[in-house]
Amino acid sequence: MELVNQLYQGDESAVDNFIDSLFDTNPQDALSYVKDVHSAISNAEPNEHKDSLLVLLESFWNFFNAQISILEKADFVNGSQQLQLANAGFEQLNLIDLTGLTAGFQLYFAAIIDIQAMNLNAGLEKIQQAKEHFESIDKYGKIYNKHIEVMESESLFVSGMNLISQLDYENAEIAIEKASNASKNIAIKYNEEDSDEYHYFMGLGYMYTSLMSFILQTIKLKGFDFDYFDYADNEAYDSSLKALEHLANAIEDSEIARRNLNMAKGVNLLSQVVFELGKCMQALLIGKEEKIVFETSDLRRKIKNANKFFRSIAEQGVIFIRFGVEIESSLINVDKFLKYGTKSAVKPAKKKDVDVTDKIKKLISNGDNKKALDLLIKVYEGYDKYDTIVALKARHSRINKAKIQGRYTKEEFGVQQSEISNDILSLLKIA
């Protein structure tokens, strides 16, 4: 291998080109490349350059392996330890830009660890420090401009969550909306449309909006502002649906993407419960009990399934599990009141499943699988089925985009749509 020979002979331009080539590819390919070169250098006879080259290669191995640990396992603790080893190696070789780069990533990973532990102020401070590190690096920092913008987006989101903890909801909403727009801009600016990362950052943007909207809904519910549920749209539900479609198409085998997807699933379910409960309370307040359509068992099932998704994302899901517990308690009390607390002992009317089935059949026959799936996700019958519907929505989104981009003929598109229609009917057991 000519490159190995050049590196082995201490050719400085070859070393610079080798380092540049590592930053021109993804972490997995860079790591594989480093392993191959390390193996070749290890087997070479000792010379004055060999030890330094091995330190350089091992430092890069730790650097890229840290990124893979985050991508695949969301293991920021292990990632931080690997970055520390990389930083020590680069420092030993007096590679100032690379030392600064690893130090910036160390701060960023430490910030995420703080945020996951809900130490929001500490996390926010470290994100700002990491951003300053990247901006101060002459050469390699520019390669990570995207990371700087990601940090800015995350800073806005963390600031918004911090403002929520201070009960400053108006400014929290502004900060989180900016975070949402920044994430969507990253998707468009740095990624090809329909790529994994495009879907990830678009999904993240919609998820930010859905989280803020959901928190506002719970505040309205707790504050007895029930008329809100009469005039407002369920933005948390709508935004979480868009987040689901994008995140289900996001980076394959990414633990971070999986956690955000599960967060969006949980918010999607809980927002449905909060809206149903809010509408019920409003109807009771204005004496329109006859308008109440309220299935406690269905809503409690949605809370139970939402909690399964929240439990899968560790510490970040705890606060939403608590929301679910509070909402379920309110749900039980309202149910008791509807049954026993009024003179007429109002018993809420059951939703007619046959009507929903007919609507879905009609939508499918009209070729509107999207609306059929949107309706189906509201009446699903279990945790596993919900996941299947989310996957179908993601597939439907991919197929439509492929048609727009001219990657399907009319006949191929028809076959794909027909398969989705059959899958929807199978889920309802009405095929």
Backbone torsions as a table, in degrees:
resi	resn	phi	psi	omega
1	MET	NA	119.6	-175.3
2	GLU	-61.3	-40.9	-179.3
3	LEU	-59.8	-45.4	-179.5
4	VAL	-58.4	-43.4	178.6
5	ASN	-61.3	-42.0	179.7
6	GLN	-65.3	-42.4	177.9
7	LEU	-63.8	-43.0	-177.9
8	TYR	-62.4	-32.4	-179.7
9	GLN	-85.6	-0.5	176.4
10	GLY	81.8	26.5	179.5
11	ASP	-71.5	108.1	-174.6
12	GLU	-62.6	-38.7	179.3
13	SER	-66.3	-34.9	177.3
14	ALA	-65.7	-39.4	177.7
15	VAL	-63.5	-45.6	179.1
16	ASP	-60.7	-44.5	179.8
17	ASN	-64.8	-38.1	178.5
18	PHE	-62.6	-46.0	179.4
19	ILE	-62.7	-44.5	179.0
20	ASP	-58.7	-40.4	-178.0
21	SER	-64.8	-31.2	179.0
22	LEU	-66.4	-34.0	-179.1
23	PHE	-83.9	-5.8	179.1
24	ASP	-91.0	1.2	-177.5
25	THR	-130.1	-178.6	179.7
26	ASN	-84.0	162.0	-175.5
27	PRO	-57.1	-38.2	-179.0
28	GLN	-63.7	-47.1	180.0
29	ASP	-67.7	-37.8	178.4
30	ALA	-62.5	-42.2	-179.8
31	LEU	-63.8	-41.9	178.4
32	SER	-62.4	-42.2	179.0
33	TYR	-62.3	-45.3	179.4
34	VAL	-60.5	-42.3	179.6
35	LYS	-61.2	-44.3	-179.0
36	ASP	-62.6	-46.1	-179.1
37	VAL	-67.2	-39.9	179.0
38	HIS	-60.5	-42.3	179.0
39	SER	-61.3	-42.3	-179.3
40	ALA	-67.2	-43.2	-179.5
41	ILE	-67.6	-39.0	-179.4
42	SER	-59.1	-35.5	-176.4
43	ASN	-84.9	-5.0	-179.1
44	ALA	-80.5	159.3	177.1
45	GLU	-65.7	147.9	179.3
46	PRO	-61.6	140.6	169.7
47	ASN	-150.1	-176.3	-172.8
48	GLU	-68.3	-16.4	-176.7
49	HIS	-102.7	-16.0	-169.7
50	LYS	-60.5	-49.0	-176.5
51	ASP	-61.3	-41.9	179.3
52	SER	-65.3	-39.6	178.5
53	LEU	-62.7	-42.2	180.0
54	LEU	-65.0	-38.8	176.1
55	VAL	-61.9	-43.9	179.1
56	LEU	-60.2	-47.8	-177.6
57	LEU	-66.3	-41.4	179.2
58	GLU	-67.3	-33.5	176.8
59	SER	-65.7	-43.2	177.4
60	PHE	-67.2	-35.3	177.0
61	TRP	-58.4	-46.7	178.4
62	ASN	-65.7	-38.5	-178.0
63	PHE	-62.5	-50.2	-177.5
64	PHE	-76.9	-31.1	177.7
65	ASN	-66.4	-32.5	175.9
66	ALA	-61.7	-42.6	179.8
67	GLN	-65.6	-38.4	178.9
68	ILE	-67.7	-37.1	177.4
69	SER	-58.9	-37.6	179.5
70	ILE	-72.5	-46.2	-176.0
71	LEU	-63.0	-46.7	-172.3
72	GLU	-89.5	-31.0	-173.4
73	LYS	-123.8	-7.9	-175.2
74	ALA	54.3	35.4	-177.8
75	ASP	-95.3	85.7	-175.8
76	PHE	-73.5	-26.7	178.9
77	VAL	-67.9	-51.3	178.2
78	ASN	-63.3	-39.3	178.3
79	GLY	-60.3	-40.6	179.0
80	SER	-64.9	-38.8	178.8
81	GLN	-65.0	-40.2	179.1
82	GLN	-68.4	-36.5	176.6
83	LEU	-65.6	-35.2	177.8
84	GLN	-61.9	-41.1	177.8
85	LEU	-66.1	-42.1	178.9
86	ALA	-62.7	-43.8	-178.9
87	ASN	-61.0	-41.4	179.8
88	ALA	-62.9	-39.7	179.2
89	GLY	-66.7	-46.0	179.5
90	PHE	-63.7	-37.9	179.4
91	GLU	-65.8	-39.7	178.4
92	GLN	-59.6	-35.6	-179.1
93	LEU	-88.6	0.9	179.5
94	ASN	60.7	38.4	177.0
95	LEU	-93.5	89.7	-168.0
96	ILE	-62.5	-45.7	-178.3
97	ASP	-63.5	-42.5	-179.1
98	LEU	-69.9	-34.6	175.2
99	THR	-63.1	-43.8	177.6
100	GLY	-63.9	-37.7	179.9
101	LEU	-63.4	-48.7	180.0
102	THR	-66.0	-36.0	177.5
103	ALA	-63.7	-38.2	177.0
104	GLY	-63.2	-43.1	178.2
105	PHE	-67.1	-36.7	177.2
106	GLN	-59.4	-44.0	178.1
107	LEU	-63.5	-41.0	-179.2
108	TYR	-64.1	-45.3	179.4
109	PHE	-64.4	-40.5	177.7
110	ALA	-62.3	-36.0	177.7
111	ALA	-63.0	-43.8	-179.6
112	ILE	-64.3	-39.7	177.5
113	ILE	-60.5	-42.9	177.3
114	ASP	-62.1	-44.4	-177.5
115	ILE	-64.6	-41.4	178.7
116	GLN	-62.7	-29.9	177.4
117	ALA	-87.4	8.2	-179.9
118	MET	65.0	22.6	170.7
119	ASN	-88.8	73.8	-167.5
120	LEU	-66.9	-41.7	-179.1
121	ASN	-63.3	-43.9	179.4
122	ALA	-63.9	-41.0	179.0
123	GLY	-64.2	-41.9	-179.8
124	LEU	-63.4	-41.3	179.7
125	GLU	-64.0	-42.1	-179.4
126	LYS	-69.0	-35.9	176.7
127	ILE	-61.0	-42.4	179.2
128	GLN	-64.2	-40.5	178.3
129	GLN	-64.8	-41.0	179.2
130	ALA	-63.7	-42.6	179.0
131	LYS	-59.4	-43.2	179.2
132	GLU	-64.3	-36.2	176.7
133	HIS	-60.8	-49.8	-178.6
134	PHE	-61.3	-42.1	-177.6
135	GLU	-67.9	-23.9	-176.8
136	SER	-86.1	-10.0	-176.2
137	ILE	-83.1	127.0	-174.3
138	ASP	-65.8	-51.5	-169.9
139	LYS	-99.3	-67.7	-170.2
140	TYR	-76.2	-17.8	178.7
141	GLY	-60.3	-34.7	-178.8
142	LYS	-65.1	-29.6	178.2
143	ILE	-62.2	-27.3	-174.9
144	TYR	-103.8	28.7	175.2
145	ASN	-55.3	-39.1	178.6
146	LYS	-59.9	-42.4	179.7
147	HIS	-63.1	-36.0	178.3
148	ILE	-62.8	-44.0	179.7
149	GLU	-67.8	-34.7	175.4
150	VAL	-62.5	-43.6	178.6
151	MET	-61.9	-39.3	178.9
152	GLU	-64.2	-41.6	178.0
153	SER	-62.7	-45.9	-179.6
154	GLU	-65.8	-36.0	177.7
155	SER	-61.1	-43.9	178.7
156	LEU	-62.5	-41.5	-179.6
157	PHE	-65.8	-45.9	179.7
158	VAL	-63.4	-39.4	176.7
159	SER	-60.0	-41.8	178.2
160	GLY	-62.0	-44.4	178.4
161	MET	-64.2	-36.8	177.6
162	ASN	-63.6	-42.5	178.7
163	LEU	-64.6	-34.7	176.4
164	ILE	-61.5	-43.0	179.6
165	SER	-63.4	-23.5	177.8
166	GLN	-94.0	5.8	179.1
167	LEU	66.1	20.6	177.4
168	ASP	-96.0	76.1	-170.7
169	TYR	-71.2	-32.2	-178.3
170	GLU	-63.8	-49.2	179.3
171	ASN	-72.7	-29.4	176.3
172	ALA	-62.6	-42.8	-180.0
173	GLU	-63.4	-39.2	178.5
174	ILE	-64.0	-46.1	-178.3
175	ALA	-63.7	-43.5	-176.8
176	ILE	-72.5	-32.4	175.2
177	GLU	-66.2	-38.0	175.5
178	LYS	-64.9	-39.3	178.0
179	ALA	-62.8	-41.2	178.8
180	SER	-62.0	-48.1	-179.9
181	ASN	-64.6	-37.2	179.7
182	ALA	-64.8	-41.6	-180.0
183	SER	-65.5	-42.0	178.1
184	LYS	-65.0	-35.8	178.3
185	ASN	-65.5	-38.4	176.3
186	ILE	-61.0	-42.0	179.3
187	ALA	-57.6	-44.3	-175.8
188	ILE	-77.9	-40.4	-172.3
189	LYS	-73.0	-37.3	-170.3
190	TYR	-112.3	-4.3	-172.7
191	ASN	-133.4	149.3	174.1
192	GLU	-70.9	141.0	179.4
193	GLU	-59.5	135.6	179.8
194	ASP	79.6	4.5	174.2
195	SER	-77.5	164.5	-179.7
196	ASP	-56.8	-47.3	-176.6
197	GLU	-70.8	-31.8	174.6
198	TYR	-58.4	-49.9	-179.8
199	HIS	-64.0	-36.8	-178.5
200	TYR	-62.8	-50.8	-176.2
201	PHE	-72.7	-33.3	173.5
202	MET	-64.8	-44.3	178.5
203	GLY	-61.9	-39.6	179.1
204	LEU	-63.6	-41.0	178.1
205	GLY	-60.0	-46.3	178.6
206	TYR	-67.1	-33.5	179.7
207	MET	-67.0	-39.0	176.1
208	TYR	-56.4	-46.6	-179.9
209	THR	-62.5	-42.9	-177.8
210	SER	-65.3	-37.7	178.9
211	LEU	-63.7	-46.2	180.0
212	MET	-63.7	-44.0	-179.3
213	SER	-62.8	-40.1	179.8
214	PHE	-64.8	-44.1	179.2
215	ILE	-61.4	-40.7	176.9
216	LEU	-62.8	-37.7	178.0
217	GLN	-61.5	-45.2	-178.8
218	THR	-65.5	-33.2	177.9
219	ILE	-66.5	-42.7	177.8
220	LYS	-61.3	-41.4	-178.6
221	LEU	-65.4	-46.7	-179.3
222	LYS	-68.1	-29.5	-179.0
223	GLY	-87.8	9.1	179.3
224	PHE	59.7	27.1	177.1
225	ASP	-90.4	65.4	-169.8
226	PHE	-75.4	-23.7	179.5
227	ASP	-65.1	-20.2	175.2
228	TYR	-54.2	-38.1	-175.6
229	PHE	-76.4	-9.6	175.9
230	ASP	-86.2	-37.8	-173.3
231	TYR	-104.0	-20.3	-174.4
232	ALA	-90.3	153.0	170.7
233	ASP	-82.9	155.7	177.6
234	ASN	-82.5	79.2	-175.0
235	GLU	-65.8	-32.7	178.4
236	ALA	-61.6	-41.7	178.8
237	TYR	-67.7	-47.2	-177.7
238	ASP	-62.8	-44.4	-179.0
239	SER	-68.7	-37.4	179.7
240	SER	-67.9	-31.9	175.6
241	LEU	-62.6	-43.5	178.1
242	LYS	-66.3	-38.6	177.0
243	ALA	-61.4	-42.1	179.7
244	LEU	-61.0	-44.5	-178.1
245	GLU	-61.7	-41.2	-179.3
246	HIS	-75.4	-47.9	-175.1
247	LEU	-67.3	-28.9	176.4
248	ALA	-68.9	-19.2	177.0
249	ASN	-102.3	9.1	-173.2
250	ALA	-83.3	-167.5	-170.5
251	ILE	-52.6	118.6	-178.2
252	GLU	-68.0	139.8	178.5
253	ASP	64.2	19.2	176.8
254	SER	-93.7	120.7	179.7
255	GLU	-65.9	-36.5	179.2
256	ILE	-64.0	-44.3	178.3
257	ALA	-63.0	-39.5	-179.7
258	ARG	-63.6	-42.7	-179.4
259	ARG	-64.8	-42.5	178.4
260	ASN	-65.9	-36.2	176.2
261	LEU	-61.9	-45.2	-179.8
262	ASN	-67.4	-33.3	174.5
263	MET	-62.3	-44.7	179.5
264	ALA	-63.8	-38.1	178.1
265	LYS	-62.8	-45.5	-179.8
266	GLY	-63.1	-43.8	179.0
267	VAL	-64.2	-39.3	178.4
268	ASN	-56.9	-44.4	-178.0
269	LEU	-71.8	-48.0	-177.6
270	LEU	-64.9	-34.6	-179.7
271	SER	-64.0	-33.5	176.8
272	GLN	-64.1	-41.6	-179.3
273	VAL	-66.0	-46.3	-178.4
274	VAL	-60.4	-42.7	-178.3
275	PHE	-66.9	-42.1	177.8
276	GLU	-61.9	-43.5	-179.5
277	LEU	-65.7	-42.8	178.9
278	GLY	-61.8	-42.3	178.7
279	LYS	-64.8	-39.1	178.8
280	CYS	-63.0	-45.6	-179.5
281	MET	-63.6	-38.6	177.9
282	GLN	-63.9	-42.1	178.9
283	ALA	-62.9	-39.8	178.0
284	LEU	-64.3	-42.1	-177.3
285	LEU	-63.0	-39.0	-175.8
286	ILE	-96.3	9.7	175.4
287	GLY	71.8	31.6	178.7
288	LYS	-110.4	50.0	-175.3
289	GLU	-60.2	-27.2	-178.7
290	GLU	-67.4	-17.7	-179.6
291	LYS	-86.6	-6.4	-174.6
292	ILE	-74.8	124.5	172.4
293	VAL	-120.7	107.2	-164.8
294	PHE	-142.6	110.9	177.8
295	GLU	-109.9	97.1	-176.5
296	THR	-59.5	-42.2	-177.0
297	SER	-62.5	-39.7	178.6
298	ASP	-64.2	-44.4	-177.3
299	LEU	-69.5	-38.4	177.6
300	ARG	-66.3	-34.2	176.8
301	ARG	-63.7	-39.3	178.7
302	LYS	-65.7	-38.2	176.6
303	ILE	-63.5	-45.0	179.8
304	LYS	-59.4	-44.3	-179.5
305	ASN	-71.5	-35.7	175.6
306	ALA	-59.8	-41.4	-179.4
307	ASN	-64.2	-31.5	176.1
308	LYS	-62.5	-41.8	178.4
309	PHE	-67.7	-42.0	-178.7
310	PHE	-66.7	-36.2	179.0
311	ARG	-64.6	-27.7	-177.3
312	SER	-74.4	-8.5	-178.7
313	ILE	-112.5	20.6	171.3
314	ALA	59.9	-136.3	-168.8
315	GLU	-57.5	-37.2	-176.4
316	GLN	-65.4	-21.7	-178.7
317	GLY	-86.5	-13.1	-173.5
318	VAL	-60.0	-46.3	-177.8
319	ILE	-61.2	-33.7	-179.1
320	PHE	-78.4	-28.9	172.7
321	ILE	-63.7	-39.8	177.3
322	ARG	-63.7	-41.0	174.6
323	PHE	-55.2	-45.5	-178.1
324	GLY	-61.5	-40.9	179.0
325	VAL	-62.8	-45.1	179.7
326	GLU	-63.7	-43.4	-179.1
327	ILE	-65.5	-40.0	-179.9
328	GLU	-65.3	-37.6	177.6
329	SER	-62.0	-44.3	177.3
330	SER	-62.8	-39.9	-179.1
331	LEU	-60.3	-45.0	-179.2
332	ILE	-64.5	-42.7	-179.9
333	ASN	-64.9	-41.4	178.1
334	VAL	-64.4	-40.2	179.5
335	ASP	-61.7	-42.4	178.4
336	LYS	-63.6	-41.5	-179.8
337	PHE	-63.7	-41.6	-180.0
338	LEU	-63.4	-33.7	-176.9
339	LYS	-84.8	-37.3	-170.4
340	TYR	-127.4	-10.7	-169.5
341	GLY	-95.0	-3.3	178.4
342	THR	-115.1	159.2	-179.0
343	LYS	-59.7	-37.8	-177.8
344	SER	-87.7	0.6	-178.5
345	ALA	45.4	58.9	-176.4
346	VAL	-57.0	127.8	173.3
347	LYS	-110.7	117.7	-175.1
348	PRO	-58.1	140.7	-179.9
349	ALA	-71.0	145.6	177.6
350	LYS	-82.2	144.1	174.5
351	LYS	-70.5	144.0	-178.3
352	LYS	-90.4	105.6	-178.8
353	ASP	-58.9	-33.9	-177.9
354	VAL	-62.9	-34.8	178.9
355	ASP	-64.8	-42.9	178.6
356	VAL	-63.5	-44.1	179.1
357	THR	-59.2	-44.6	179.6
358	ASP	-63.6	-40.0	179.0
359	LYS	-62.3	-44.1	-179.0
360	ILE	-65.3	-42.1	177.5
361	LYS	-59.8	-42.7	-179.0
362	LYS	-65.7	-42.0	178.7
363	LEU	-61.9	-41.0	179.3
364	ILE	-66.0	-42.6	-179.8
365	SER	-65.6	-25.7	176.4
366	ASN	-87.3	2.4	177.9
367	GLY	79.0	17.7	-177.6
368	ASP	-105.1	73.1	-179.9
369	ASN	-65.2	-30.4	-178.4
370	LYS	-62.1	-50.2	179.6
371	LYS	-65.9	-34.2	177.5
372	ALA	-62.3	-42.0	178.8
373	LEU	-69.7	-38.2	177.9
374	ASP	-61.9	-36.6	178.0
375	LEU	-75.2	-40.3	-177.5
376	LEU	-62.9	-36.9	-176.7
377	ILE	-66.4	-19.4	178.5
378	LYS	-83.7	-18.5	-174.7
379	VAL	-123.5	18.5	-178.8
380	TYR	-60.6	164.3	-173.6
381	GLU	-121.8	32.3	176.3
382	GLY	162.1	161.4	-177.1
383	TYR	-57.2	-49.1	-177.9
384	ASP	-66.0	-41.0	-179.6
385	LYS	-64.6	-36.9	178.0
386	TYR	-59.5	-45.6	177.9
387	ASP	-59.3	-40.3	179.5
388	THR	-64.1	-40.1	179.6
389	ILE	-65.4	-41.8	177.9
390	VAL	-59.8	-43.5	179.0
391	ALA	-63.7	-38.3	178.0
392	LEU	-65.8	-40.3	178.2
393	LYS	-62.7	-40.8	178.5
394	ALA	-64.3	-42.3	179.0
395	ARG	-64.0	-42.1	179.1
396	HIS	-60.2	-41.1	178.8
397	SER	-62.8	-43.6	179.6
398	ARG	-62.6	-42.3	-177.7
399	ILE	-64.5	-44.6	179.4
400	ASN	-62.7	-41.1	179.4
401	LYS	-65.3	-40.2	179.4
402	ALA	-62.9	-37.1	178.8
403	LYS	-65.9	-45.0	179.8
404	ILE	-60.5	-37.6	-178.5
405	GLN	-81.9	0.0	176.6
406	GLY	78.2	20.0	-178.8
407	ARG	-89.8	-4.5	174.7
408	TYR	-124.9	139.7	168.2
409	THR	-75.6	168.1	179.0
410	LYS	-59.0	-39.3	-178.7
411	GLU	-68.3	-43.7	179.8
412	GLU	-63.5	-40.6	178.7
413	PHE	-63.0	-41.0	179.1
414	GLY	-62.0	-40.0	178.9
415	VAL	-63.8	-45.0	-179.5
416	GLN	-62.3	-43.9	179.5
417	GLN	-64.7	-37.7	179.0
418	SER	-63.7	-40.0	178.5
419	GLU	-63.7	-40.7	178.4
420	ILE	-65.7	-41.3	177.6
421	SER	-58.0	-45.1	179.9
422	ASN	-64.5	-37.5	178.5
423	ASP	-65.7	-38.4	178.0
424	ILE	-63.2	-46.5	-179.9
425	LEU	-63.4	-36.9	178.3
426	SER	-64.5	-39.7	179.2
427	LEU	-61.3	-36.5	179.1
428	LEU	-85.4	-6.6	-177.3
429	LYS	58.8	43.3	-179.7
430	ILE	-126.5	15.3	-177.9
431	ALA	-65.6	NA	NA
